[in-house]
């Protein structure tokens, strides 16, 4: 085990957790993509979908790499606007025209579905 990378250890830990038969009614995971190779994210999403059949799975991420492997119906976009949090299912947005040319992660990166800090453009422009 000491010869495995941090990413491989984290992946094994997440898979072990998600395949546990003793998951609670709600399972929350924050930033599961940390240290994981993008191809492991694809496998992790499959394991998360399986676990979601046995638990209410809530996963928080800021990673476009993870979103790339999700369907819009699996993404709840959270925005803070004037101190209030809004939540919108990505599949309730009119994304069909965008999804013909772009993947969900690209649509998120273009800021077409939200989920960015309120002052994102100010932060990026310095």
Helices and strands as residue ranges (DSSP letters): H 6-18, E 26-30, H 38-51, E 56-60, H 64-67, G 72-74, E 76-81, E 84-89, G 90-92, H 96-99, H 104-109, H 120-125
